[in-house]
Amino acid sequence: PRDGGRSHEGFDIVAACGTELVAATTGRVLETGYDPALYGNYLLIHGEGEDRSYFYAHMPRPAQTRSPLWTRAGERVGAVGKTGNAITIGCHLHFEIHVHGVPIDPEPELRRWDRYS
């Protein structure tokens, strides 16, 4: 639970500001934007052939994608930052996975992927 009746729907990964972020999957970029209150610079990718979407937040600059609508797994999409409400916490990636629009705990996937990095 968080202030204002909201809940934390993702997993925070502490890393140095500027650490490269890459796309977890090949897919369509659904949204990029800036939310000054919570997420700062963020990116939302819908996985190709999946029912999942992947959300990255607190990047120092707007997302970097090859085109406005598409990205490939492993492609650089941004960097770790501290925008939005992370300005008071420090550098980290806020990462979410949604299945059919419903958030799931991304930690098991992150740990599985970490074995390959």
DSSP file (Angstrom, degrees, kcal/mol; ACC not computed):
  #  RESIDUE AA STRUCTURE BP1 BP2  ACC     N-H-->O    O-->H-N    N-H-->O    O-->H-N    TCO  KAPPA ALPHA  PHI   PSI    X-CA   Y-CA   Z-CA
    1    1 A P              0   0    0      0, 0.0     2,-0.3     0, 0.0     6,-0.3   0.000 360.0 360.0 360.0 148.5    0.0    0.0    0.0
    2    2 A R    >   -     0   0    0      4,-3.1     3,-1.0     1,-0.1     4,-0.2  -0.788 360.0 -66.7-129.8 172.6    1.0    3.6   -0.7
    3    3 A D  G >  S+     0   0    0     -2,-0.3     3,-1.1     1,-0.2    -1,-0.1  -0.189 114.5  30.1 -55.6 151.1   -0.2    7.1    0.2
    4    4 A G  G 3  S-     0   0    0      1,-0.2    -1,-0.2    -3,-0.1     3,-0.1   0.632 128.5 -72.0  74.2  14.7   -3.5    8.1   -1.2
    5    5 A G  G <  S+     0   0    0     -3,-1.0    -1,-0.2     1,-0.3    -2,-0.2   0.536  99.0 125.8  80.9   5.5   -5.1    4.6   -1.3
    6    6 A R    <   -     0   0    0     -3,-1.1    -4,-3.1    -4,-0.2     2,-0.3  -0.490  49.8-137.3 -91.9 167.9   -3.0    3.4   -4.2
    7    7 A S        -     0   0    0     -6,-0.3     2,-0.7    -2,-0.1    -4,-0.0  -0.897  22.7-106.5-123.5 156.4   -0.8    0.3   -4.3
    8    8 A H        -     0   0    0     -2,-0.3     0, 0.0     1,-0.1     0, 0.0  -0.722  34.8-176.3 -81.3 115.0    2.7   -0.3   -5.6
    9    9 A E        +     0   0    0     -2,-0.7    88,-0.4     2,-0.0     2,-0.2   0.285  56.5  38.6-100.8   9.7    2.1   -2.4   -8.7
   10   10 A G  S    S-     0   0    0     86,-0.1     2,-0.4    95,-0.1    86,-0.2  -0.538  81.0 -93.3-137.6-157.7    5.7   -3.1   -9.8
   11   11 A F  E     -A   95   0A   0     84,-2.4    84,-2.4    -2,-0.2     2,-0.5  -0.998  28.2-139.8-132.2 131.6    9.2   -3.9   -8.6
   12   12 A D  E     -A   94   0A   0     -2,-0.4     2,-0.6    82,-0.2    82,-0.2  -0.826  13.1-165.3 -98.0 128.1   11.9   -1.3   -8.0
   13   13 A I  E     -A   93   0A   0     80,-2.8    80,-2.5    -2,-0.5     2,-0.3  -0.945  14.2-142.1-115.8 111.7   15.4   -2.1   -9.1
   14   14 A V  E     +A   92   0A   0     -2,-0.6     2,-0.3    78,-0.2    78,-0.2  -0.561  37.8 146.2 -75.5 131.3   18.1    0.1   -7.6
   15   15 A A        -     0   0    0     76,-0.8     3,-0.1    -2,-0.3     2,-0.1  -0.969  52.7 -77.1-156.9 163.1   20.9    0.9  -10.1
   16   16 A A    >   -     0   0    0     -2,-0.3     3,-2.1     1,-0.1    64,-0.3  -0.374  57.8 -96.2 -65.0 141.3   23.2    3.8  -10.9
   17   17 A C  T 3  S+     0   0    0      1,-0.3    64,-0.2    62,-0.1    -1,-0.1  -0.346 113.2  29.7 -54.8 136.2   21.6    6.7  -12.7
   18   18 A G  T 3  S+     0   0    0     62,-2.9    -1,-0.3     1,-0.3    63,-0.1   0.288  79.4 148.2  93.3  -9.3   22.4    6.3  -16.4
   19   19 A T    <   -     0   0    0     -3,-2.1    61,-2.3     1,-0.1    -1,-0.3  -0.390  57.0-103.8 -58.7 131.8   22.5    2.5  -16.4
   20   20 A E  E     -H   79   0B   0     59,-0.2     2,-0.4    -3,-0.1    59,-0.3  -0.290  31.7-155.2 -62.6 138.1   21.2    1.3  -19.7
   21   21 A L  E     -H   78   0B   0     57,-2.7    56,-2.8    -3,-0.1    57,-1.3  -0.956  11.0-168.8-112.1 134.7   17.6   -0.1  -20.0
   22   22 A V  E     -H   76   0B   0     -2,-0.4    54,-0.2    54,-0.3     2,-0.2  -0.872  33.4 -90.3-120.8 156.9   16.8   -2.6  -22.8
   23   23 A A        -     0   0    0     52,-2.4    51,-2.8    49,-0.4    52,-0.1  -0.432  24.9-149.5 -65.2 131.3   13.4   -3.9  -23.9
   24   24 A A  S    S+     0   0    0     49,-0.2     2,-0.3    -2,-0.2    -1,-0.2   0.707  79.3   8.7 -72.2 -20.3   12.4   -7.1  -22.1
   25   25 A T  S    S-     0   0    0     47,-0.1     2,-0.4    50,-0.1    50,-0.1  -0.967  82.6 -96.3-153.1 162.0   10.5   -8.2  -25.2
   26   26 A T        +     0   0    0     -2,-0.3    22,-3.2    46,-0.2     2,-0.3  -0.723  69.3 113.0 -80.2 134.8    9.8   -7.4  -28.8
   27   27 A G  E     -BC  47  71A   0     44,-2.4    44,-2.4    -2,-0.4     2,-0.4  -0.994  63.2 -60.8 179.9-175.0    6.7   -5.5  -29.1
   28   28 A R  E     -BC  46  70A   0     18,-2.0    18,-2.9    -2,-0.3     2,-0.7  -0.747  43.0-124.3 -94.0 132.5    4.7   -2.4  -29.9
   29   29 A V  E     +B   45   0A   0     40,-0.9    16,-0.2    -2,-0.4     3,-0.1  -0.681  30.4 179.0 -75.1 113.9    5.3    0.8  -28.0
   30   30 A L  E     -     0   0A   0     14,-2.4     2,-0.3    -2,-0.7    -1,-0.2   0.835  61.0  -4.3 -85.1 -36.3    1.9    1.7  -26.7
   31   31 A E  E     -B   44   0A   0     13,-1.5    13,-2.6     2,-0.0     2,-0.3  -0.979  48.2-177.4-161.1 141.3    2.8    4.8  -24.8
   32   32 A T  E     +B   43   0A   0     -2,-0.3     2,-0.3    11,-0.2    11,-0.2  -0.963  33.3 122.3-130.5 151.9    5.6    7.1  -23.8
   33   33 A G  E     -B   42   0A   0      9,-1.7     9,-2.4    -2,-0.3     2,-0.4  -0.983  51.7 -91.8-179.9-169.4    5.2   10.1  -21.6
   34   34 A Y  E     -B   41   0A   0     -2,-0.3     7,-0.2     7,-0.2    -2,-0.0  -0.993  21.6-176.9-136.7 126.0    6.0   12.1  -18.5
   35   35 A D  E   > -B   40   0A   0      5,-2.1     5,-3.1    -2,-0.4     3,-0.1  -0.937   6.9-167.9-121.6 104.1    4.1   12.0  -15.2
   36   36 A P  T   5S+     0   0    0      0, 0.0    -1,-0.1     0, 0.0     5,-0.1   0.773  83.0  52.4 -66.5 -25.2    5.6   14.5  -12.8
   37   37 A A  T   5S-     0   0    0     47,-0.1    -2,-0.0     3,-0.1     0, 0.0   0.904 130.0  -8.7 -78.8 -42.3    3.7   13.2   -9.8
   38   38 A L  T   5S+     0   0    0     46,-0.2    47,-2.0     2,-0.1    48,-0.4   0.758 129.5  26.9-120.9 -65.2    4.6    9.5   -9.9
   39   39 A Y  T   5 -     0   0    0      1,-0.2    19,-2.4    45,-0.2    20,-0.3   0.614  68.6-162.9 -92.7 -14.5    6.4    7.9  -12.8
   40   40 A G  E   <S+B   35   0A   0     -5,-3.1    -5,-2.1    17,-0.2     2,-0.4  -0.434  71.3   4.2  62.9-142.3    8.5   10.7  -14.4
   41   41 A N  E    S+BD  34  59A   0     18,-0.9    18,-1.9    -7,-0.2    17,-0.7  -0.605  87.9 176.0 -73.5 129.2    9.5    9.6  -17.9
   42   42 A Y  E     -BD  33  57A   0     -9,-2.4    -9,-1.7    -2,-0.4    21,-0.4  -0.887  24.2-156.6-137.5 165.7    7.9    6.3  -18.7
   43   43 A L  E     -BD  32  56A   0     13,-2.2    13,-2.7    -2,-0.3     2,-0.4  -0.997   2.8-163.0-143.3 137.8    7.5    3.7  -21.5
   44   44 A L  E     -BD  31  55A   0    -13,-2.6   -14,-2.4    -2,-0.3   -13,-1.5  -0.987  10.6-175.7-126.3 120.9    4.8    1.0  -22.0
   45   45 A I  E     -BD  29  54A   0      9,-2.8     9,-3.3    -2,-0.4     2,-0.6  -0.957  16.3-148.4-117.8 131.8    5.5   -1.9  -24.4
   46   46 A H  E     -BD  28  53A   0    -18,-2.9   -18,-2.0    -2,-0.4     7,-0.2  -0.899  30.4-118.9 -97.7 121.8    3.0   -4.5  -25.4
   47   47 A G  E >   -B   27   0A   0      5,-2.2     3,-1.8    -2,-0.6   -20,-0.3  -0.334  27.1-109.3 -64.4 134.8    4.7   -7.8  -26.1
   48   48 A E  T 3  S+     0   0    0    -22,-3.2   -22,-0.1     1,-0.3    -1,-0.1  -0.463 102.1   1.3 -64.2 126.5    4.4   -9.2  -29.6
   49   49 A G  T 3  S+     0   0    0      1,-0.3    -1,-0.3    -2,-0.2     2,-0.3   0.667 115.8 106.9  69.5  17.0    2.1  -12.3  -29.5
   50   50 A E  S <  S-     0   0    0     -3,-1.8    -1,-0.3     2,-0.2    49,-0.0  -0.764  72.2-137.5-120.8 166.2    1.7  -11.9  -25.8
   51   51 A D  S    S+     0   0    0     -2,-0.3    49,-2.5    -3,-0.1     2,-0.3   0.064  79.0  99.4-102.6  20.3   -1.1  -10.8  -23.4
   52   52 A R  E     - E   0  99A   0     47,-0.2    -5,-2.2    -5,-0.2     2,-0.3  -0.806  52.9-163.5-114.1 148.8    1.5   -8.9  -21.5
   53   53 A S  E     -DE  46  98A   0     45,-2.2    45,-2.5    -2,-0.3     2,-0.4  -0.959  12.3-147.5-124.8 149.5    2.6   -5.3  -21.3
   54   54 A Y  E     -DE  45  97A   0     -9,-3.3    -9,-2.8    -2,-0.3     2,-0.4  -0.967   9.8-162.2-123.1 129.5    5.8   -4.0  -19.8
   55   55 A F  E     -DE  44  96A   0     41,-2.5    41,-2.1    -2,-0.4     2,-0.4  -0.941   5.3-172.3-120.6 129.8    6.1   -0.6  -18.0
   56   56 A Y  E     -DE  43  95A   0    -13,-2.7   -13,-2.2    -2,-0.4     2,-0.3  -0.969  14.1-179.0-120.0 133.2    9.4    1.2  -17.3
   57   57 A A  E     +DE  42  94A   0     37,-1.7    37,-1.5    -2,-0.4    24,-0.3  -0.925  48.0  38.6-137.3 161.2    9.4    4.4  -15.2
   58   58 A H  E     +     0   0A   0    -19,-2.4    25,-0.9   -17,-0.7    34,-0.2   0.579  65.6 161.3  81.6  18.2   11.7    7.1  -13.7
   59   59 A M  E     -D   41   0A   0    -18,-1.9   -18,-0.9   -20,-0.3    -1,-0.2  -0.376  44.7-129.8 -66.2 146.0   13.9    7.4  -16.8
   60   60 A P  S    S+     0   0    0      0, 0.0    -1,-0.1     0, 0.0    20,-0.1   0.788  89.0  20.1 -69.3 -26.4   15.9   10.6  -16.9
   61   61 A R  S    S-     0   0    0     18,-0.2    18,-0.3     1,-0.1     3,-0.1  -0.884 103.3 -71.4-134.8 164.8   14.8   11.4  -20.5
   62   62 A P  S    S-     0   0    0      0, 0.0    -1,-0.1     0, 0.0   -19,-0.1  -0.178  70.2 -78.7 -54.6 153.8   12.0   10.3  -22.8
   63   63 A A        -     0   0    0    -21,-0.4     2,-0.6   -30,-0.1    15,-0.2  -0.143  38.6-136.0 -56.4 146.6   12.2    6.7  -24.0
   64   64 A Q        +     0   0    0     13,-3.5     2,-0.3    -3,-0.1    -1,-0.1  -0.937  33.9 163.4-106.7 116.9   14.5    5.8  -26.9
   65   65 A T        -     0   0    0     -2,-0.6     6,-0.1     1,-0.1    12,-0.1  -0.950  47.1-121.0-131.3 154.4   13.0    3.5  -29.5
   66   66 A R  S    S+     0   0    0      4,-0.3     5,-0.1    -2,-0.3    -1,-0.1   0.864 100.2   1.7 -61.6 -36.1   13.9    2.7  -33.0
   67   67 A S  S    S-     0   0    0      3,-1.0     3,-0.5    -3,-0.0    -1,-0.1  -0.923  84.2-102.2-142.7 166.7   10.6    4.0  -34.2
   68   68 A P  S    S+     0   0    0      0, 0.0     3,-0.1     0, 0.0    -2,-0.0   0.688 117.3  32.8 -67.5 -13.8    7.7    5.5  -32.5
   69   69 A L  S    S+     0   0    0      1,-0.1   -40,-0.9   -41,-0.1     2,-0.3   0.497 112.7  46.7-121.9  -2.4    5.7    2.3  -32.6
   70   70 A W  E     +C   28   0A   0     -3,-0.5    -3,-1.0   -42,-0.3    -4,-0.3  -0.995  45.4 174.6-147.9 144.7    8.0   -0.7  -32.3
   71   71 A T  E     -C   27   0A   0    -44,-2.4   -44,-2.4    -2,-0.3     2,-0.3  -0.977  21.5-133.2-145.0 158.3   11.0   -2.0  -30.3
   72   72 A R    >   -     0   0    0     -2,-0.3     3,-2.3   -46,-0.2   -49,-0.4  -0.840  36.9 -89.0-113.1 149.9   12.9   -5.3  -30.3
   73   73 A A  T 3  S+     0   0    0     -2,-0.3   -49,-0.2     1,-0.3   -47,-0.1  -0.296 115.3  18.4 -54.5 133.0   14.0   -7.4  -27.3
   74   74 A G  T 3  S+     0   0    0    -51,-2.8    -1,-0.3     1,-0.3     2,-0.2   0.327  91.9 133.4  86.9  -8.0   17.4   -6.3  -26.0
   75   75 A E    <   -     0   0    0     -3,-2.3   -52,-2.4   -50,-0.1    -1,-0.3  -0.562  66.5-105.0 -77.0 137.9   17.2   -2.9  -27.8
   76   76 A R  E     +H   22   0B   0     -2,-0.2   -54,-0.3   -54,-0.2    -1,-0.1  -0.418  44.4 167.4 -62.3 130.5   18.1    0.1  -25.7
   77   77 A V  E     -     0   0B   0    -56,-2.8   -13,-3.5     1,-0.3     2,-0.3   0.471  57.6 -53.4-122.2  -9.7   15.0    2.0  -24.7
   78   78 A G  E     -H   21   0B   0    -57,-1.3   -57,-2.7   -15,-0.2     2,-0.3  -0.980  56.5 -85.7 167.5-156.1   16.4    4.4  -22.0
   79   79 A A  E     -H   20   0B   0     -2,-0.3   -59,-0.2   -59,-0.3   -18,-0.2  -0.956  40.7 -89.0-145.5 160.4   18.3    4.6  -18.8
   80   80 A V        +     0   0    0    -61,-2.3   -62,-2.9    -2,-0.3     2,-0.2  -0.496  58.6 152.3 -69.4 138.7   17.8    4.4  -15.1
   81   81 A G  B     -F   92   0A   0     11,-0.7    11,-2.2   -24,-0.3   -22,-0.2  -0.694  49.8-115.1-146.9-160.0   16.9    7.7  -13.5
   82   82 A K        +     0   0    0      9,-0.2   -23,-0.1    -2,-0.2     2,-0.1  -0.216  55.4 138.6-146.5  48.0   15.1    9.5  -10.7
   83   83 A T    >   +     0   0    0    -25,-0.9     3,-1.4   -44,-0.2     2,-0.1  -0.455  56.8  16.8 -90.3 168.3   12.2   11.4  -12.3
   84   84 A G  G >  S-     0   0    0      1,-0.2     3,-1.3     2,-0.2   -45,-0.2  -0.476 137.1 -16.3  68.9-140.8    8.7   11.7  -10.9
   85   85 A N  G >  S+     0   0    0    -47,-2.0     3,-0.9     1,-0.3     4,-0.3   0.547 125.7  79.2 -75.8  -4.2    8.4   10.7   -7.3
   86   86 A A  G X>  +     0   0    0     -3,-1.4     4,-3.3   -48,-0.4     3,-0.8   0.618  68.8  86.2 -74.6 -11.7   11.8    8.9   -7.5
   87   87 A I  G <4 S+     0   0    0     -3,-1.3    -1,-0.2     1,-0.3    -2,-0.1   0.825  95.1  41.3 -59.0 -30.1   13.5   12.3   -7.1
   88   88 A T  G <4 S+     0   0    0     -3,-0.9    -1,-0.3    -4,-0.1    -2,-0.2   0.600 120.8  43.0 -90.6 -12.4   13.3   11.9   -3.3
   89   89 A I  T <4 S-     0   0    0     -3,-0.8     2,-0.2    -4,-0.3    -2,-0.2   0.818 105.5-121.7-101.4 -40.4   14.2    8.2   -3.3
   90   90 A G     <  -     0   0    0     -4,-3.3    -1,-0.2    -8,-0.1     2,-0.1  -0.618  50.3 -19.4 118.6 178.7   17.1    8.1   -5.8
   91   91 A C  S    S+     0   0    0     -2,-0.2   -76,-0.8   -11,-0.1     2,-0.3  -0.350  75.0 124.8 -66.2 127.5   18.0    6.3   -9.0
   92   92 A H  E     -AF  14  81A   0    -11,-2.2   -11,-0.7   -78,-0.2     2,-0.5  -0.956  54.5-112.4-169.4 161.7   16.0    3.1   -9.7
   93   93 A L  E     -A   13   0A   0    -80,-2.5   -80,-2.8    -2,-0.3     2,-0.6  -0.910  20.1-153.8-100.2 127.5   13.9    1.5  -12.4
   94   94 A H  E     -AE  12  57A   0    -37,-1.5   -37,-1.7    -2,-0.5     2,-0.4  -0.928  23.6-174.2 -96.8 119.9   10.2    1.0  -11.5
   95   95 A F  E     +AE  11  56A   0    -84,-2.4   -84,-2.4    -2,-0.6     2,-0.3  -0.958   8.6 179.9-124.8 132.6    9.2   -2.0  -13.6
   96   96 A E  E     - E   0  55A   0    -41,-2.1   -41,-2.5    -2,-0.4     2,-0.4  -0.947  15.0-158.1-128.8 150.6    5.7   -3.5  -14.0
   97   97 A I  E     -GE 104  54A   0      7,-0.7     7,-2.6   -88,-0.4     2,-0.4  -1.000  13.0-168.2-123.5 131.0    4.2   -6.4  -16.0
   98   98 A H  E     -GE 103  53A   0    -45,-2.5   -45,-2.2    -2,-0.4     2,-0.6  -0.969   8.6-158.7-119.1 134.9    0.4   -6.4  -16.8
   99   99 A V  E >  S-GE 102  52A   0      3,-2.8     3,-1.9    -2,-0.4   -47,-0.2  -0.965  85.8 -15.7-112.3 118.8   -1.5   -9.4  -18.1
  100  100 A H  T 3  S-     0   0    0    -49,-2.5    -1,-0.2    -2,-0.6   -48,-0.1   0.860 131.6 -54.2  52.3  36.8   -4.7   -8.3  -19.8
  101  101 A G  T 3  S+     0   0    0    -50,-0.3    -1,-0.3     1,-0.2   -49,-0.1   0.423 115.6 115.7  82.6  -1.4   -4.3   -4.9  -18.1
  102  102 A V  E <   -G   99   0A   0     -3,-1.9    -3,-2.8     1,-0.0    -1,-0.2  -0.887  67.8-120.4-104.6 126.6   -4.0   -6.4  -14.6
  103  103 A P  E     -G   98   0A   0      0, 0.0     2,-0.3     0, 0.0    -5,-0.2  -0.375  29.8-171.3 -67.3 140.7   -0.7   -6.0  -12.8
  104  104 A I  E     -G   97   0A   0     -7,-2.6    -7,-0.7   -95,-0.2     0, 0.0  -0.827  39.6 -86.1-121.1 165.3    1.2   -9.1  -11.7
  105  105 A D        -     0   0    0     -2,-0.3     4,-0.3     1,-0.2   -95,-0.1  -0.623  38.0-166.9 -71.8 115.8    4.3   -9.5   -9.5
  106  106 A P     >  +     0   0    0      0, 0.0     4,-2.6     0, 0.0     3,-0.3   0.584  64.5  93.6 -82.2  -7.8    7.2   -9.0  -11.9
  107  107 A E  H  > S+     0   0    0      1,-0.2     4,-2.6     2,-0.2     5,-0.2   0.889  81.5  51.8 -56.5 -45.6    9.8  -10.3   -9.5
  108  108 A P  H  > S+     0   0    0      0, 0.0     4,-2.1     0, 0.0    -1,-0.2   0.916 113.2  45.7 -58.8 -41.0    9.8  -14.0  -10.6
  109  109 A E  H  > S+     0   0    0     -4,-0.3     4,-3.0    -3,-0.3     5,-0.2   0.926 111.9  51.4 -66.2 -43.5   10.3  -12.9  -14.3
  110  110 A L  H  X S+     0   0    0     -4,-2.6     4,-2.1     1,-0.2    -1,-0.2   0.906 111.1  47.7 -60.8 -41.6   13.1  -10.5  -13.3
  111  111 A R  H  X S+     0   0    0     -4,-2.6     4,-0.9    -5,-0.2    -1,-0.2   0.895 112.3  49.6 -66.6 -39.2   14.9  -13.2  -11.4
  112  112 A R  H >< S+     0   0    0     -4,-2.1     3,-0.7    -5,-0.2     4,-0.3   0.936 113.4  45.9 -63.8 -46.1   14.6  -15.6  -14.3
  113  113 A W  H >< S+     0   0    0     -4,-3.0     3,-1.8     1,-0.2     4,-0.4   0.846 103.0  65.1 -64.8 -33.8   15.9  -13.1  -16.8
  114  114 A D  H >< S+     0   0    0     -4,-2.1     3,-1.0     1,-0.3    -1,-0.2   0.786  89.3  66.8 -62.4 -27.3   18.7  -12.1  -14.4
  115  115 A R  T << S+     0   0    0     -4,-0.9    -1,-0.3    -3,-0.7    -2,-0.2   0.761 104.3  45.5 -62.1 -23.3   20.2  -15.6  -14.8
  116  116 A Y  T <         0   0    0     -3,-1.8    -1,-0.2    -4,-0.3    -2,-0.2   0.468 360.0 360.0-100.5  -3.6   20.8  -14.7  -18.5
  117  117 A S    <         0   0    0     -3,-1.0    -1,-0.2    -4,-0.4    -2,-0.1   0.464 360.0 360.0 -95.4 360.0   22.3  -11.3  -18.0
